[in-house]
Amino acid sequence: MTGPAGRSSQPDPPESPWRRLDARMLAVFPVKQAAALLPLLVVVLIGGRGDGLWQLVGAIAGPTALVAFGLLRWLTVRYRVGPERVELRSGLLNRQHRSVRRDRVRTVDLTASPVHRIFGLTVVEIGTGSQSGKDGGLSLDAVTAVEAERLRRELLDRAIPDHPPPDSVAAAGTAPTSGVDGRGPGVVESVARLRVSWLRFAPLTGSGLVAVGAVVGTAFQLGGELGVRVTDLDVVARVGDRLGAVPLWLAVLVIGTAFSLVGALGSLAIYLEAWWRYRLTRESDGTLRLRRGLLTTRSLSIEQRRMRGAEVSQSLSLRLFGGARCTAVTTGLDASAGVGGALLPPAPAAEAHRVAAAALHLADQGQGSAAALRRHPGAALRRRLLRAVAPVCLLVVGAWWAARTVPELSPVWPAAVLALPLATALGMDRYRNLGHALRPEYLVIGSGSVVRRRVALQRRGIIGWRLRQSLPQRRAGLVTLDAVTAAGRGRYSVVDLPIGWARELVEQVNPGLLPAEQRPSGPARSASAGTEHAAGDLPAERAGGRAQE
């Protein structure tokens, strides 16, 4: 039914009302800000100079200002979720009105620090995948946990992608369970949960040493502000005297062991805080949901239809003990969300490949990150060896010259020579991990040695190709083929493959994309089986290593 002007007489849907943040944020905001300003407050109260009047004024004015800012924030911040847009208003003098279209919402991240948890509140981060101020996400700090869960379901419950048949899900290692923590309708499929045995991988991450270094640096800085030198403490002085009385090699061994032990304990603490109560589930609204955290709880929801693949990576330390990480290759994931798209804490490599397959709805892990790779030709091996050994050869020559010039440096010469076999082993290992495989749905790329990576990239998610060739590659007849996608790092490289292989790969993934004169001669091999049994390939168990490590 239309009116006289041809416009519909149907009334417009009523706009959603504007909402305030929860009033309990008035208690949370001052506590959060006070924790950040605590070092400065300590310096003012303890290290300040004067008759104490200004210290008293600072002690009173600081908390008062924090409470006033919190009240001002609560009075001026409004948000609403309409049929098409999510809107946020804030500011008193500098008013801001930010609006994000609902179809641009990619992730909803729920975070609750210990202070938020005490008051039953949650921070809602609405991510669009854009880092610009205009198209960036919105942050609601803070709403009730019930309201946060409602917003998560409302913003992500759009077109739910088709789910695989039940037998495919079962083969991928998932098990259906009802409810989300006893709340909400629908069926939730459990993909992975934390196992206590995974804690053995915590000391291998190195995060503890970084945290300990940050704490020590902060202590030295704060001590300097207060006029206290850490090196003047009696305990530090006694330890230094005892280490100075022993041989140098023993002192280095003791210090190294102490740092390793403290770093391992720090890494374990960080692992527990970040990943305790970890669960990865597939929700009824078509999202993958990751929940984790001991003190600060986090919940990250990723739209399944936005995933373009998964990556399994192994640092050298994790690899030596059979560990790996699993990360989602997805569009629209803000850099600050979660831990960079991680789907799994450091865990056994077999579990990482299983989770990658389950996240991608693959019943067979060999169709994803665990696929056997096609090994690249011998020219790629020579390049790996040359790039690994050549710098060491220069180092050996320099050590030989230094030993002849300065006799005191003669021990350096044998040590430099010992680095040659290590460099050769590194080059061989880089070649052993290099390769690619083409499967019906995914392009699998392997590379790296110090950090070995296997990425399964969705073929229909590849939006372009780029061919690169350096001068050494040109002489060796090799190229680097970049698969361009809107997800993850944006570009995933198949390194050092012949130009004919590169054209064949592009033609198999995107038939007809190349000009006619650049297409491979003869019919392209089958994408599902040709790469594994083509002439010159090694057997599957040698081409890509074991399917599960």
C-alpha positions in Angstrom: 0.0 0.0 0.0 1.4 3.4 -1.1 0.5 7.0 -0.3 -0.2 9.8 -2.7 3.5 10.5 -3.3 4.2 6.9 -4.2 5.9 6.2 -0.9 5.0 3.2 1.3 2.5 3.9 4.0 4.1 1.3 6.2 5.5 3.0 9.3 9.2 3.0 9.7 10.4 0.5 12.4 10.9 2.2 15.7 14.5 3.2 16.5 16.2 1.4 19.4 16.5 3.5 22.5 19.8 4.9 23.6 21.4 3.0 26.5 23.9 4.0 29.2 26.8 2.0 30.4 26.2 0.1 33.6 26.3 2.4 36.7 28.8 0.0 38.4 31.4 1.4 36.0 31.6 4.3 38.4 33.5 2.0 40.8 35.5 0.2 38.1 36.8 3.2 36.2 38.7 4.9 39.1 40.2 1.5 40.2 41.5 0.8 36.7 43.0 4.2 36.2 44.5 4.2 39.7 46.3 1.0 39.0 47.9 2.6 35.9 48.9 5.7 37.9 50.2 3.8 41.0 53.9 4.1 40.2 53.6 7.9 39.7 51.6 8.2 42.9 54.3 6.3 44.8 57.0 8.6 43.4 54.9 11.7 44.4 54.2 10.5 48.0 57.6 8.9 48.8 60.1 10.6 46.6 58.7 14.1 46.6 60.3 17.1 48.3 58.8 19.8 50.4 56.8 20.2 53.6 54.2 17.6 52.7 51.4 19.9 51.8 51.6 19.3 48.0 51.9 15.6 48.7 48.7 15.7 50.7 47.0 17.7 47.9 48.1 15.2 45.3 46.9 12.3 47.4 43.4 13.9 47.7 43.1 15.5 44.3 44.1 12.4 42.3 41.3 10.0 43.5 38.8 12.9 43.3 39.7 13.6 39.7 39.4 9.9 38.8 35.9 9.7 40.3 34.9 12.9 38.5 36.2 11.6 35.2 34.3 8.3 35.7 31.1 10.2 36.5 31.5 12.4 33.4 32.1 9.3 31.2 29.0 7.6 32.5 26.9 10.7 31.9 28.1 11.3 28.4 28.5 7.8 26.8 25.4 6.3 25.1 25.1 3.4 22.7 22.3 1.7 20.7 22.0 -1.2 18.3 19.6 -0.5 15.5 18.4 -2.7 12.6 21.3 -1.5 10.4 23.9 0.3 12.6 25.6 0.2 15.9 26.1 3.8 17.3 28.1 5.2 20.1 28.0 8.8 21.5 30.6 10.1 23.9 32.2 13.3 25.1 31.1 16.6 26.7 33.1 19.4 25.1 34.4 17.3 22.2 31.3 15.4 21.2 31.7 12.2 19.1 29.1 10.2 17.3 30.5 7.0 15.9 28.5 4.6 13.8 29.3 1.2 12.4 27.1 -0.7 10.0 26.1 -4.1 11.4 27.0 -6.0 8.3 30.6 -4.8 8.8 30.9 -6.3 12.3 33.4 -9.2 12.1 34.2 -10.0 15.7 32.8 -9.4 19.2 35.4 -9.7 21.9 34.2 -9.9 25.5 36.9 -9.2 28.2 36.6 -9.0 31.9 39.5 -8.0 34.1 39.5 -9.0 37.8 38.0 -5.7 38.7 35.3 -6.1 36.1 34.5 -9.6 37.4 34.1 -8.4 40.9 31.3 -6.1 39.8 29.8 -8.5 37.2 30.8 -6.3 34.2 32.4 -7.0 30.8 34.1 -4.9 28.2 32.6 -5.5 24.7 34.9 -4.8 21.7 33.0 -4.7 18.4 35.6 -5.3 15.7 35.3 -4.5 12.0 38.8 -5.4 10.9 39.6 -1.8 10.0 42.3 0.2 11.9 41.0 3.6 10.8 39.1 5.8 13.1 36.2 6.1 10.7 35.6 2.4 10.1 37.2 1.0 13.2 35.3 -0.9 15.9 33.5 0.3 19.0 34.3 -0.4 22.7 31.7 -0.5 25.5 33.4 -0.3 28.9 31.5 -1.6 30.7 28.1 -3.5 30.5 26.7 -6.3 32.5 27.7 -9.9 31.5 24.2 -10.7 30.5 24.0 -7.6 28.2 27.4 -8.4 26.7 26.2 -11.9 25.8 23.0 -10.5 24.3 25.0 -8.1 22.2 27.3 -10.8 21.0 24.4 -13.0 19.8 22.6 -10.1 18.3 25.5 -8.7 16.3 26.8 -12.0 15.0 23.5 -13.9 14.4 23.3 -13.2 10.7 23.5 -15.5 7.8 24.6 -18.8 9.3 26.8 -20.8 6.8 26.0 -24.3 5.9 27.3 -26.8 8.4 29.0 -30.0 7.2 27.2 -33.3 7.7 27.4 -34.8 11.2 29.8 -37.5 10.2 32.3 -34.9 8.9 32.1 -33.0 12.2 32.6 -36.2 14.2 35.6 -37.2 12.1 37.1 -33.8 12.8 37.0 -34.5 16.5 34.1 -32.4 17.7 31.3 -33.4 20.0 28.0 -31.6 20.3 26.9 -30.3 23.7 23.9 -28.2 24.8 24.0 -24.6 25.8 26.7 -22.1 26.5 27.7 -22.3 30.1 24.1 -23.3 30.7 22.8 -20.2 29.0 21.2 -19.5 25.7 19.4 -21.8 23.2 20.9 -23.9 20.4 23.5 -26.6 20.2 27.2 -25.9 20.7 29.9 -28.1 19.3 33.0 -28.5 21.4 36.1 -28.3 19.3 38.9 -28.3 21.9 39.5 -27.9 25.7 42.6 -27.3 27.7 44.5 -30.3 28.9 46.9 -30.2 31.9 49.5 -32.1 29.9 49.8 -29.1 27.6 51.5 -27.1 30.4 54.8 -28.7 29.5 54.9 -26.4 26.5 54.6 -23.2 28.6 58.4 -22.9 29.3 59.1 -23.2 25.6 57.4 -20.0 24.5 59.9 -17.5 25.9 57.2 -15.1 27.1 58.5 -15.6 30.7 61.9 -14.1 29.9 60.3 -11.1 28.3 58.0 -10.6 31.3 60.9 -11.0 33.8 63.0 -8.5 31.8 60.1 -6.0 31.8 59.7 -6.4 35.6 63.4 -6.0 36.2 63.5 -2.9 34.0 60.5 -1.4 35.8 62.1 -2.1 39.1 65.4 -0.4 38.1 63.5 2.6 36.7 61.2 2.9 39.8 64.3 2.5 42.1 66.0 5.3 40.2 63.0 7.6 40.6 63.0 6.9 44.4 66.8 7.3 44.7 67.4 3.7 45.4 70.0 1.7 43.5 69.1 -1.9 43.2 72.8 -2.9 43.0 73.4 -1.3 46.5 71.0 -3.8 48.2 72.7 -6.2 50.6 71.3 -9.3 48.9 72.4 -8.2 45.4 75.9 -7.3 46.8 76.3 -10.7 48.5 75.3 -12.6 45.4 77.7 -10.6 43.3 80.6 -11.2 45.7 80.0 -15.0 45.7 79.7 -15.1 41.9 82.9 -13.1 41.6 84.8 -15.7 43.7 84.0 -18.6 41.4 85.4 -19.3 37.9 83.9 -17.4 35.1 82.4 -20.5 33.4 80.6 -21.5 36.6 79.3 -18.0 37.2 77.9 -17.9 33.7 76.3 -21.3 34.2 74.7 -20.3 37.5 73.3 -17.1 36.1 72.1 -18.8 32.9 70.4 -21.5 35.0 68.8 -19.0 37.3 67.4 -16.9 34.4 66.1 -20.1 32.6 64.4 -21.2 35.8 62.8 -17.8 36.5 61.8 -17.5 32.8 60.2 -21.0 32.8 58.2 -20.2 35.9 57.2 -16.8 34.4 56.1 -18.5 31.2 54.1 -21.0 33.1 52.3 -18.2 35.0 51.6 -16.3 31.8 50.3 -19.5 30.1 48.0 -20.2 33.0 46.7 -16.7 33.2 46.1 -16.5 29.5 44.8 -20.0 28.7 43.2 -21.4 31.8 39.6 -22.6 31.2 40.3 -22.5 27.5 37.5 -23.8 25.3 37.0 -23.5 21.6 33.4 -24.1 20.4 31.3 -23.7 17.3 28.2 -21.8 18.3 24.7 -22.2 16.9 24.9 -18.8 15.3 27.7 -19.9 13.0 30.7 -18.5 14.9 33.8 -20.0 16.4 34.0 -18.9 20.0 37.2 -19.0 22.0 37.0 -18.5 25.8 40.0 -18.4 28.1 41.6 -16.6 31.0 42.3 -17.1 34.7 42.2 -13.6 36.2 41.1 -11.7 33.1 38.5 -13.7 31.2 38.3 -13.3 27.4 35.7 -14.4 24.9 36.4 -13.9 21.1 33.8 -14.8 18.5 34.8 -15.2 14.9 32.4 -15.6 12.0 32.9 -19.0 10.4 32.1 -17.6 6.9 35.0 -15.1 7.4 37.6 -17.7 7.9 39.9 -18.2 4.9 42.2 -20.8 6.4 44.3 -21.9 9.3 48.0 -21.8 10.1 50.0 -24.2 12.2 53.4 -22.8 13.3 56.2 -24.3 15.3 59.1 -22.3 16.8 62.3 -24.2 17.1 61.9 -24.8 20.8 58.3 -26.0 20.4 59.3 -28.2 17.5 62.0 -30.0 19.4 59.4 -31.1 21.9 56.6 -31.8 19.4 54.6 -28.7 20.1 52.8 -26.2 17.8 50.4 -23.3 17.7 47.2 -23.0 15.6 46.0 -19.6 14.3 42.9 -18.6 12.3 43.4 -16.9 8.9 40.3 -14.8 8.9 39.1 -11.4 7.6 38.1 -8.6 9.8 40.1 -9.7 12.9 41.5 -6.6 14.6 45.2 -6.7 15.5 44.3 -6.0 19.2 41.7 -8.8 19.4 42.6 -11.8 21.4 46.1 -13.1 20.7 46.4 -12.5 17.0 43.7 -15.0 16.0 45.1 -17.9 18.0 42.7 -20.8 18.1 44.9 -23.0 20.4 47.5 -22.5 23.1 50.9 -24.1 22.6 49.9 -27.8 22.4 51.0 -31.1 20.7 51.5 -30.7 16.9 48.9 -33.4 16.3 46.3 -31.5 18.3 47.1 -28.3 16.4 46.5 -30.0 13.0 43.3 -31.6 14.4 42.0 -28.2 15.6 42.9 -26.6 12.3 40.9 -29.2 10.4 38.0 -29.0 12.7 37.9 -25.2 12.5 37.8 -25.5 8.7 35.1 -28.2 8.6 37.6 -30.8 7.2 37.0 -34.4 8.1 40.5 -35.4 6.8 43.5 -33.5 8.2 45.4 -34.4 5.0 43.1 -32.0 3.1 44.4 -29.1 5.2 47.5 -28.2 7.2 48.7 -31.8 7.5 48.8 -32.4 3.8 51.9 -34.0 2.2 53.8 -31.3 0.4 55.2 -31.3 -3.1 59.0 -30.7 -2.7 60.5 -28.0 -4.8 63.4 -28.7 -7.2 67.1 -29.0 -6.4 67.8 -25.4 -7.3 65.7 -24.4 -4.2 68.0 -26.6 -2.1 71.1 -24.9 -3.4 69.6 -21.5 -2.7 68.8 -22.6 0.9 72.3 -23.9 1.5 74.0 -20.9 -0.1 72.0 -18.4 2.0 72.7 -20.3 5.2 76.4 -21.2 4.6 77.7 -18.0 2.8 77.4 -15.7 5.9 79.1 -18.3 8.1 81.9 -18.6 5.6 82.5 -14.9 5.8 82.5 -15.2 9.6 85.1 -18.0 9.4 87.3 -15.9 7.2 87.0 -12.9 9.6 87.8 -15.2 12.6 90.8 -16.6 10.8 92.1 -13.1 10.1 91.5 -12.0 13.7 93.3 -15.0 15.1 96.4 -14.3 13.0 96.3 -10.6 13.8 95.6 -10.9 17.6 96.9 -14.1 19.2 94.6 -13.7 22.1 91.6 -14.3 19.8 93.0 -17.6 18.5 90.1 -19.7 20.2 87.6 -17.8 18.1 88.8 -19.6 14.9 87.8 -23.2 15.9 84.5 -21.9 17.3 83.7 -20.2 14.0 84.5 -23.4 12.0 82.1 -25.4 14.2 79.3 -23.1 12.9 79.6 -24.4 9.4 77.9 -27.8 10.0 75.1 -26.0 12.0 74.5 -23.6 9.0 74.4 -26.6 6.6 71.9 -28.3 8.8 69.8 -25.1 8.9 69.8 -24.9 5.1 68.8 -28.5 4.8 66.0 -28.1 7.3 64.6 -25.1 5.5 64.5 -27.0 2.3 62.9 -30.0 4.0 60.0 -27.8 5.2 59.6 -26.0 1.9 56.8 -27.0 -0.4 53.2 -26.7 -1.4 50.1 -28.9 -2.0 46.9 -28.2 -3.8 43.7 -29.8 -2.4 40.1 -29.5 -3.6 39.4 -26.6 -1.2 42.7 -25.4 0.1 46.2 -24.4 -1.0 48.7 -25.6 1.6 52.1 -23.8 1.9 55.0 -24.9 4.0 58.1 -22.9 4.8 60.6 -21.9 7.5 63.0 -23.5 9.9 63.5 -21.4 13.0 59.8 -21.0 12.8 58.2 -23.6 10.6 54.8 -22.7 9.2 52.1 -24.7 7.5 49.1 -22.6 6.2 46.0 -24.0 4.6 44.6 -21.1 2.5 41.1 -21.4 1.1 41.2 -21.4 -2.7 38.1 -19.3 -3.2 39.6 -16.8 -0.7 42.6 -16.0 -3.0 41.8 -12.7 -4.6 45.0 -12.3 -6.6 48.5 -13.5 -7.4 51.8 -11.7 -7.6 54.9 -13.2 -9.2 58.3 -12.0 -7.8 61.8 -12.9 -9.0 65.1 -11.6 -7.6 68.3 -11.7 -9.6 69.6 -14.9 -7.9 66.2 -16.5 -8.5 66.3 -15.5 -12.2 69.7 -17.2 -12.6 68.3 -20.3 -10.9 65.1 -20.3 -12.9 62.9 -19.9 -9.8 60.2 -17.5 -8.8 58.2 -16.6 -5.6 54.4 -16.8 -6.1 52.4 -14.7 -3.6 48.8 -15.7 -3.0 46.9 -12.5 -2.1 44.0 -12.7 0.3 42.0 -10.2 2.4 42.6 -12.3 5.5 45.5 -12.9 7.9 48.8 -11.4 6.8 47.3 -10.6 3.4 49.9 -12.4 1.4 51.2 -16.0 1.6 54.3 -16.9 -0.5 55.2 -20.1 -2.3 58.9 -19.6 -2.4 61.4 -20.9 -5.0 59.3 -22.8 -7.5 59.9 -23.1 -11.3 58.0 -20.6 -13.4 56.1 -23.4 -15.1 54.9 -24.7 -11.7 53.8 -21.2 -10.7 51.7 -20.8 -13.9 50.2 -24.2 -13.5 49.3 -23.5 -9.9 47.6 -20.2 -10.8 45.7 -21.9 -13.7 44.5 -24.7 -11.4 43.2 -22.3 -8.7 41.9 -19.6 -11.0 41.3 -21.1 -14.5 41.5 -18.6 -17.3 43.1 -15.9 -15.2 46.4 -15.9 -17.0 46.7 -14.6 -20.6 46.5 -17.4 -23.2 50.2 -17.1 -24.1 51.3 -17.6 -20.4 49.1 -20.6 -19.6 50.8 -24.0 -19.1 50.9 -26.1 -22.2 48.6 -29.2 -22.1 45.8 -29.8 -19.7 46.4 -28.8 -16.1 46.7 -31.7 -13.7 43.8 -32.5 -11.3 43.9 -30.2 -8.3 42.9 -32.9 -6.0 45.5 -35.5 -6.8 48.0 -34.2 -9.4 50.3 -32.4 -7.0 51.0 -35.4 -4.9 51.8 -37.9 -7.7 53.3 -35.7 -10.4 56.5 -36.7 -12.1 59.5 -35.9 -10.0 57.6 -35.8 -6.7 59.0 -37.7 -3.7 56.8 -40.2 -1.9 54.2 -38.5 0.3 55.9 -39.5 3.6 59.2 -37.9 2.4 57.7 -34.9 0.6 56.0 -33.3 3.5 57.1 -35.2 6.6 54.6 -37.0 8.8 51.0 -35.8 8.5 50.9 -35.4 12.3 54.0 -34.7 14.4 
